[in-house]
Amino acid sequence: MSIHTSSSGASTQDEAVGSDYHWQDPHALSFITPPAYTQLLDDFSIIDDLYESFETEDETSGYEEQVVDTARNVAKKQQAVQTLLDTETQYISDLGTLLDIYATRTQLWCEMPNNRELLTRKSPNTIQDVEILLRDLSEITSIHKSFHKDLSERLQIWGPTQLLSDIFSRLYDRTAYYETLLNNYTNKIVTLDILLKTAPFVKLMESWTAEFNPPLRDILTYFKSPLLQPGAYARSLGQLVYYTEPCHPDYLGLLRIAHAFQAREVDWKEMIQDRLNHLSVLQVFRTLLHCPAHVTPTRRLLLQGTMVKIDLTEPSLVTDTRLYFLYNDMLIVSRRKDKKDNKIVYKETLPLVKAEIKLLTKQLATRMAEVKKPASFQSLFGRKQQPEENINGVPAPMAFGFEISMPPEHSLDSIAILSNPAATSVSAGSISMRRRHVVRTRSLAEQQIWVATLRRVVRVVTAKAQNDGY
């Protein structure tokens, strides 16, 4: 009974305590009541969900940006290939015009007995040079038609993993033939000059151009195309490499062939520029009326530009505009026939043997830079006009240019010297003058390149004249 009573008492005691009693776990959060604890768990759950959401969003956003960048690069790469294909299409068209209309017909014309005899009298190598031109153009045209076909086929099946380095590698190997073309180009230019000075041929060529509508461009435009095309591939490959991901299977191949084309461009740069300068001699000769600079195997046009010839009595005038053509052996000056006519007429040749190329003196440059002011009341009474910088405090504009001092051509008496003191320089022990030709350029950079090139030409022509016993 006691035991039962004891047990019954214990139960009664537990019931008395009821729900107000909490068992104390030494590791429990005893200071948190059950409702607060539940709320805290809910808050932590929300925070975890937010972290999860943001992490997933960042990862997804980064992935999406990568996909967008890759797609953009693929599109840009495709656009670069399409641009190159369009360039090739135009180039092949130009080659076709030069080959089929000019070179082939010219060869047929040269083979006529009367024409063969006429050309042989002018130059025994003319007919042979025409045949070489035809051969070289045929080979170059075949190379570019093959490349155009390969490039077009790859573009038709374009995709993100498209390979291109293999067709550029084949192009690189085949375009080595350009070196042969460039080596023969000097003779081709001389031959073309001979043909364009032959009246029956010029008349025949005019009939060829009249067959087309719109009319063909000038023959020199087509003749220049093979000199400009080799540089296009290094530029295009540079774009393709830029738009190709480093992990792309064709990246290293494109990079390797791009470096090869760039190295070749550097190797051929001087030779191509020399041929362009040679072709420019023929172009100027056909454009400039009464031009004395005929085409020769060695003559090159180095610089051409529009500058102002300075009147030493009125240095600030800028109305006498001249066109200057500097060759590697002469300097000629020309001017437009009139304002309404675009024709350019030869004016004079400036002798460069023993000439001196000088920078403008400070005094002359200041006078050239003066801005003329309307006559004022004070100037009517002899007050000297002040430079612009002294009037308004703003520095006067600078004048750039150079002076060509040429040796005397004839001895002069003292009366002739005194009659034009601005343009003379009396040497000790003799009465003679060095002719002065002062030119105003548009910028310091233009002044520098003209002075440097003129001085180089003067050294060359003077040395040659001394060797020839001048």
C-alpha positions in Angstrom: 0.0 0.0 0.0 2.7 2.4 0.9 4.4 1.7 -2.3 1.2 2.4 -4.2 0.5 5.4 -2.2 4.0 6.7 -2.9 3.5 6.1 -6.5 0.2 7.8 -6.5 1.7 10.7 -4.7 4.4 11.1 -7.3 1.9 11.2 -10.1 -0.1 13.7 -8.3 2.9 15.9 -7.9 3.7 15.7 -11.6 0.2 16.6 -12.5 0.3 19.5 -10.0 3.4 20.9 -11.7 1.6 20.5 -15.2 2.7 22.5 -18.2 4.5 25.1 -16.3 7.4 22.8 -15.7 10.2 22.7 -18.3 12.9 20.0 -18.2 16.3 21.7 -18.2 18.7 20.4 -20.8 22.2 21.7 -19.9 22.9 22.2 -23.7 19.5 23.8 -24.6 18.9 27.5 -25.3 17.2 27.9 -21.9 16.7 31.6 -22.3 14.4 31.2 -25.4 10.8 30.4 -25.1 9.4 28.0 -27.7 7.5 30.5 -29.8 10.6 32.8 -30.1 12.7 29.8 -31.0 10.4 28.8 -33.7 10.4 32.3 -35.2 14.2 32.4 -35.1 14.4 29.2 -37.1 12.0 30.6 -39.6 14.1 33.7 -40.0 17.3 31.7 -40.5 15.5 29.6 -43.1 14.5 32.8 -45.0 18.1 34.1 -44.9 19.4 30.8 -46.2 16.9 30.9 -49.1 18.0 34.4 -49.9 21.7 33.5 -50.0 20.9 30.5 -52.1 18.9 32.6 -54.5 21.6 35.3 -54.9 24.4 32.8 -55.3 22.4 31.0 -58.1 21.6 34.4 -59.7 25.3 35.5 -59.8 26.4 32.2 -61.2 23.6 32.2 -63.8 24.4 35.9 -64.6 28.1 35.2 -65.1 27.4 32.2 -67.3 24.8 34.2 -69.4 27.4 37.0 -69.9 29.9 34.5 -71.1 27.4 33.1 -73.5 26.5 36.5 -74.8 30.2 37.5 -75.3 30.9 34.3 -77.1 27.9 34.8 -79.4 29.0 38.4 -80.1 32.5 37.3 -80.9 31.2 34.6 -83.3 29.0 37.2 -85.0 31.9 39.7 -85.3 34.2 37.0 -86.6 31.6 36.0 -89.2 31.3 39.7 -90.2 35.1 40.0 -90.6 35.1 37.0 -92.8 32.3 38.4 -94.9 34.1 41.7 -95.3 37.3 39.9 -96.5 35.2 37.9 -98.9 33.7 41.1 -100.3 37.2 42.5 -100.7 38.3 39.4 -102.5 35.3 39.6 -104.8 36.2 43.2 -105.8 39.9 42.4 -106.1 39.2 39.4 -108.4 36.9 41.6 -110.5 39.8 44.2 -110.8 42.2 41.4 -111.8 39.8 40.2 -114.3 39.5 43.6 -115.9 43.3 44.0 -116.0 43.8 40.5 -117.3 41.0 40.0 -119.8 40.4 43.6 -121.1 43.9 45.2 -120.9 46.6 42.5 -120.8 45.1 39.9 -123.1 44.0 42.5 -125.7 47.3 44.3 -125.4 49.1 41.1 -126.2 47.0 40.5 -129.3 47.6 44.1 -130.4 51.4 43.7 -129.9 51.5 40.5 -132.0 50.3 42.4 -135.1 53.4 42.8 -137.4 53.1 46.6 -137.7 52.7 47.1 -134.0 55.5 44.6 -133.2 57.9 46.6 -135.3 56.7 49.9 -133.8 57.2 48.7 -130.3 60.5 47.0 -131.0 61.9 50.3 -132.2 60.9 52.0 -128.9 62.1 49.2 -126.6 63.1 45.6 -127.6 61.7 44.2 -124.4 58.2 45.6 -124.6 56.5 42.5 -126.1 58.3 40.2 -123.7 57.2 42.4 -120.7 53.6 42.2 -121.8 53.8 38.4 -121.9 55.3 38.3 -118.4 52.5 40.6 -117.2 49.9 38.3 -118.7 51.5 35.3 -117.1 51.8 36.9 -113.6 48.2 38.1 -113.7 46.9 34.7 -114.7 48.7 33.1 -111.8 47.6 35.7 -109.2 44.0 35.5 -110.4 44.0 31.7 -110.1 45.3 32.0 -106.5 42.6 34.4 -105.4 39.8 32.5 -107.1 40.7 29.4 -105.2 40.9 31.3 -101.9 37.6 33.0 -102.6 36.0 29.6 -103.2 37.3 28.1 -99.9 36.3 31.1 -97.9 32.8 31.2 -99.4 32.3 27.5 -98.6 33.3 28.0 -95.0 31.0 31.0 -94.6 28.0 29.0 -95.9 28.4 26.4 -93.1 29.4 29.0 -90.5 29.3 28.0 -86.9 31.0 28.7 -83.5 33.7 26.0 -84.1 34.4 26.9 -87.7 38.1 26.4 -88.8 39.8 29.0 -91.0 43.5 28.7 -90.4 44.0 25.9 -92.9 42.7 27.9 -95.9 44.8 30.9 -94.8 47.9 28.6 -94.6 47.3 27.5 -98.2 46.9 31.2 -99.2 50.1 32.1 -97.5 52.0 29.4 -99.4 50.6 30.3 -102.8 50.9 34.1 -102.4 54.6 33.7 -102.2 54.3 34.2 -106.0 53.7 37.9 -105.3 57.5 38.3 -104.8 58.0 37.3 -108.4 55.3 39.8 -109.4 56.9 42.6 -107.4 60.3 41.9 -108.9 59.0 42.3 -112.4 56.8 45.3 -111.6 59.4 47.9 -112.5 59.7 46.6 -116.0 55.9 46.4 -116.3 55.6 50.1 -115.3 58.1 51.2 -117.9 56.4 49.0 -120.5 53.0 50.5 -119.7 54.5 54.0 -120.1 55.8 53.1 -123.5 52.4 51.8 -124.5 50.6 54.9 -123.2 52.9 57.1 -125.3 52.0 55.1 -128.5 49.1 56.9 -130.2 47.6 53.9 -131.9 47.5 51.9 -128.7 45.9 54.9 -126.7 43.2 55.2 -129.4 42.5 51.5 -129.2 42.4 51.5 -125.4 39.8 54.3 -125.5 37.6 52.1 -127.7 37.9 49.3 -125.1 36.7 51.5 -122.2 33.8 52.8 -124.3 32.4 49.3 -124.5 31.3 49.3 -120.8 28.6 51.1 -119.0 29.5 52.4 -116.5 32.9 53.0 -118.0 36.0 51.4 -116.7 38.3 53.2 -114.3 41.7 54.4 -115.3 44.1 51.6 -116.2 46.5 52.7 -113.4 43.8 52.1 -110.8 43.7 48.4 -111.8 47.5 48.3 -112.2 47.9 49.5 -108.6 45.5 46.8 -107.1 48.1 44.0 -106.9 50.4 46.3 -104.9 47.8 47.0 -102.3 46.2 43.6 -101.8 49.0 41.7 -99.9 48.6 43.9 -96.8 44.9 43.1 -96.4 45.4 39.6 -95.0 47.5 40.5 -92.0 44.8 43.1 -91.0 42.0 40.6 -91.5 43.7 37.8 -89.5 44.4 40.3 -86.7 40.6 40.8 -86.4 39.9 37.0 -86.6 42.4 36.3 -83.8 40.9 39.1 -81.7 37.4 37.6 -82.0 38.5 34.0 -81.4 38.3 32.6 -77.9 41.7 31.3 -76.6 40.0 27.9 -76.0 38.8 27.7 -79.6 40.4 24.8 -81.5 41.5 27.1 -84.3 43.0 29.9 -82.1 46.6 28.8 -82.1 46.4 28.1 -85.9 45.0 31.5 -86.6 47.6 33.2 -84.4 50.5 31.3 -86.1 49.4 32.2 -89.6 48.6 35.8 -88.6 52.2 36.2 -87.4 53.4 34.7 -90.7 51.5 37.2 -92.8 52.6 40.1 -90.5 56.2 39.1 -90.9 55.8 38.9 -94.7 54.2 42.4 -94.7 57.2 43.8 -93.0 59.6 42.1 -95.4 57.7 43.3 -98.5 56.9 46.8 -97.2 59.9 48.6 -98.7 59.6 46.9 -102.0 55.9 47.5 -102.3 56.3 51.2 -101.4 59.1 51.5 -104.0 56.8 50.1 -106.7 54.0 52.5 -105.7 56.4 55.4 -105.9 57.4 54.3 -109.3 53.8 54.0 -110.5 53.2 57.5 -109.1 55.7 58.9 -111.5 53.6 57.6 -114.4 50.4 58.8 -112.8 51.8 62.4 -112.4 53.2 62.4 -115.9 49.8 61.6 -117.3 48.0 64.2 -115.0 50.4 67.2 -115.2 50.5 69.1 -118.4 54.0 69.5 -119.9 55.5 67.4 -117.1 59.3 67.1 -117.6 59.6 64.1 -115.2 59.3 61.1 -117.6 59.2 57.5 -116.4 62.5 55.9 -116.1 63.5 52.6 -114.4 65.1 54.5 -111.5 62.9 57.6 -111.0 60.6 57.5 -108.0 58.1 60.1 -106.6 58.8 60.6 -102.9 56.5 63.4 -101.9 53.7 65.6 -103.3 51.8 68.3 -101.6 50.1 71.7 -101.9 52.0 74.5 -100.3 52.3 78.3 -100.5 55.1 80.0 -102.3 56.1 83.0 -100.3 56.7 86.4 -101.9 59.6 87.8 -99.9 58.3 91.3 -100.3 55.0 90.4 -98.8 55.7 87.3 -96.7 52.3 87.2 -95.0 50.4 86.6 -98.3 49.1 83.1 -98.8 47.5 83.4 -102.2 50.2 81.9 -104.3 49.3 78.2 -103.9 51.6 75.7 -105.7 51.7 71.9 -106.1 55.1 70.5 -105.4 56.3 67.1 -106.6 59.6 65.8 -105.1 61.3 62.9 -107.0 64.4 61.1 -106.0 66.3 63.2 -108.6 64.3 66.5 -109.1 61.8 68.9 -107.7 59.1 70.3 -109.9 56.5 73.0 -109.1 53.1 73.3 -110.8 49.9 75.2 -110.3 46.3 74.8 -111.3 45.4 76.3 -114.7 42.6 78.3 -113.3 40.1 78.1 -110.4 37.4 76.6 -112.6 39.6 74.0 -114.2 41.2 71.1 -112.3 44.0 70.7 -114.8 47.5 71.1 -113.3 50.2 72.9 -115.4 53.9 72.5 -115.0 55.5 75.8 -113.7 59.2 75.2 -113.1 61.9 72.8 -112.0 64.0 73.8 -108.9 67.7 72.7 -109.3 68.7 70.6 -106.3 72.4 70.0 -107.0 74.4 71.9 -104.3 71.2 73.4 -103.0 70.7 74.2 -99.3 67.6 73.4 -97.4 67.1 75.8 -94.6 64.6 76.3 -91.8 62.8 79.6 -91.7 64.6 82.3 -89.7 62.7 83.7 -86.7 62.4 87.0 -88.3 61.0 85.6 -91.6 58.6 83.3 -89.7 57.3 86.2 -87.7 56.6 88.3 -90.8 54.9 85.3 -92.4 52.6 84.9 -89.4 51.6 88.5 -89.2 47.9 89.2 -89.6 47.2 92.3 -91.6 45.0 94.9 -89.8 43.0 97.6 -91.6 44.8 100.9 -91.8 44.1 102.9 -88.7 44.2 106.6 -88.0 47.6 106.3 -86.3 49.0 104.3 -89.2 48.2 107.1 -91.6 50.7 109.2 -89.7 53.5 106.7 -89.9 53.0 104.8 -86.7 54.4 101.4 -87.1 51.8 98.5 -87.0 52.2 96.4 -83.9 52.3 92.6 -84.1 49.0 91.0 -83.1 50.4 89.6 -79.9 51.2 93.1 -78.7 47.7 94.3 -79.5 45.5 91.9 -77.7 47.9 89.8 -75.6 47.2 86.6 -77.6 50.3 84.9 -79.1 50.5 85.4 -82.8 49.9 82.3 -85.0 53.0 80.4 -86.0 54.2 79.9 -89.5 55.9 76.7 -90.7 57.9 76.2 -93.8 61.4 76.0 -95.3 63.7 77.8 -97.8 65.5 76.3 -100.8 68.7 78.2 -101.5 69.9 77.3 -105.0 73.4 78.0 -106.4 73.7 80.9 -108.9 73.1 80.2 -112.5 74.6 83.4 -113.9 76.9 86.2 -112.7 75.1 89.4 -112.1 76.3 93.0 -111.9 75.8 95.1 -108.9 72.9 96.9 -110.4 70.9 93.7 -110.7 71.7 92.7 -107.2 70.6 96.0 -105.7 67.4 95.9 -107.7 66.2 92.9 -105.8 68.0 92.7 -102.4 65.3 90.4 -100.8 66.0 87.6 -103.2 69.8 87.9 -103.4 72.8 86.9 -101.3 76.2 88.4 -102.3 79.1 86.0 -101.9 82.5 87.2 -101.0 84.9 87.8 -103.9 82.2 87.7 -106.6 79.0 89.3 -107.5 76.4 86.5 -107.8 73.2 85.4 -106.2 71.8 82.3 -104.7 68.2 82.0 -105.7 65.7 81.7 -102.8 62.5 79.8 -102.9 60.5 80.0 -99.7 57.6 77.7 -99.0 55.0 77.8 -96.3 53.6 74.4 -95.0 50.4 73.7 -93.2 52.0 72.2 -90.1 55.2 71.4 -88.3 54.9 67.7 -89.3 54.7 68.6 -93.0 57.7 70.9 -92.6 59.8 68.2 -91.0 59.1 65.5 -93.5 59.7 67.8 -96.5 63.0 69.2 -95.0 64.3 65.7 -94.2 63.4 64.2 -97.6 64.7 67.2 -99.5 68.0 67.1 -97.7 68.4 63.5 -98.5 67.6 64.0 -102.2 70.1 67.0 -102.3 72.8 64.8 -100.9 72.2 62.1 -103.5 71.9 64.3 -106.6 74.9 66.4 -105.5 77.1 63.3 -105.0 76.0 61.9 -108.4 76.7 65.2 -110.1 80.2 65.3 -108.5 80.8 61.7 -109.7 79.7 62.7 -113.2 82.2 65.6 -113.2 79.7 68.4 -112.6 
